[in-house]
Amino acid sequence: MSTLPTLTTASGIPVPDNQNSISAGARGPLLLADFALIEKLQHFNRERIPERVVHAKGSGAYGTFTVTHDISTFTKAKLLGAIGKKTETFVRFSTVGGERGSADTERDPRGFAIRFYTEEGNWDLVGNNTPMFFIKDPVKFPDFVHTQKRDPQTNLKSPTMMFDFWSKAPESLHQVTMLFSDRGTPDGYRHMDGFGSHTFSLINTNGERHWVKWHLRTQQGIKNLSAADAVRLAGEDPDYAQRDLFSSIAKGDFPKWEVRIQIATDAELAAWEARTGWNPFDLTKVWPHTDFPRIPVGVLELNRNPENYHAEVEQVAFSPANVVPGMGYSPDKMLQGRLFGYHDAQLYRVGTNHQHLPVNAPRCPFHNQQRDGMMAIANGGAAQNYATVEAAGTKSVGLGFGDPGWALSGNTGRYDGRGVEDDFTQAGNLFRILPPAERQNLFNNLAGPLSHVSDEIRERQLGHFDKADPAYGSGVRAALRAHGAGNSKAA
Ligand code: HEM
């Protein structure tokens, strides 16, 4: 006898027969009155939601963040307030450019998005496995992403589109170098570091700001796939990283990351900028560890698999705008663009009330006057649905919760940093710390796609490698010769 509960429609009405539809006679046709059949087909037709416009393929898990070091001199955020304090988290890892069904082992940055369900609301650190990014102005983001996706006519990935973009945006060179190094194909999600990447703020009880960069250091050790293994696995086990994460958590082997910060005052950043020429809010740059050492803060452990992939991993909606009191943003133009981008994308992808879903809802009490819309499942009950205007008004200076805001300088305008800002030294520094074998992998990994682009694009990109380090340019040229490039064909 079946132990399954009685099958019902979505309205709870028992379904008498789930194997044979109601037909007019044994051979049909079928009756419109067979509501159970119609509801079943209708719901099936509506199972998909749009995939994320980027980072469509991903894997998620719940975990715990535990504070190990006291950083309350820098922030009054309650989740960071005491050693030993624990906060529940949800993490989603992802690739960036591929579709929902694409292979986990593609050469691509990896997303590393963390939600902290704090008592003061959800804090989302929506980072990557790289500390820098390809561009420094969000106006370029849709164009950049189009070059990583498919050609509008052939529907193929196109090295020409990619290197046409990168070669004209030399600020991308730092992350291009990382992407084509061994770090471009991490061995699953457990063996890679994570970075908040942008400069953010921490605000303490005195209303003082420290600028901060967040780092997550894998306790499993860094492990990368060789380029050949990444290609092989894309065919043999396209869900390699999903399998690895889910099965290690299922068997109690919980991955961990040490959470650390780099901290700087305004004065320290000003002195650093004066010495290096680098804008500390430029996302194509890092703050070298030698200049800003990493301070330990806590440990992130992933210890529970989601029950339902769609409800939790697919519908989770992270936003870099979600920071809690004691934290703040920075002038980084990319971060400013992202503050708008995510919630807007989720209003379309998941819906007006996406924050009502269990994976997105805060675990602390929340209260506002947002009402109605589709799927309003936490609609405020009988509570007043408008805010009372406060007779005293609010203070004009500062951003609230003790965040004093920051002073501005310069003219309103459109600033193109190319040719003015140094886009090569940090890329060269990354190249120079690679051991010889990894340099050779970098050369080979670049020569593959570069052998498929026009001479013009290839020469422009080679010029950037030369500027970063002459050995970088000459290494790629030698690898290109081995690939038979020169017989350039557009792709
Ligand atoms: C101006 C630049 C950027 C824009 C406009 C942008 C926009 C977006 C959008 C619209 C999504 C899909 C959100 C959703 O549907 O839930 C997304 C996902 C994501 N982005 Fe960005 N992005 C930018 C840069 C970055 C950077 C610099 C990082 C990392 C430091 C990053 C990390 C991520 C991650 C990890 C996800 C996936 C989140 C998840 O797992 O649900 N993005 N981005």
Boltz pocket constraint, residues with backbone or C-beta under 6 A from the ligand:
constraints:
  - pocket:
      binder: B
      contacts: [[A, 51], [A, 52], [A, 53], [A, 54], [A, 55], [A, 58], [A, 92], [A, 93], [A, 94], [A, 110], [A, 111], [A, 112], [A, 113], [A, 126], [A, 127], [A, 128], [A, 130], [A, 133], [A, 137], [A, 138], [A, 139], [A, 141], [A, 195], [A, 196], [A, 197], [A, 198], [A, 313], [A, 316], [A, 317], [A, 318], [A, 333], [A, 334], [A, 335], [A, 337], [A, 338], [A, 341], [A, 342], [A, 345], [A, 346], [A, 349]]
      max_distance: 6.0
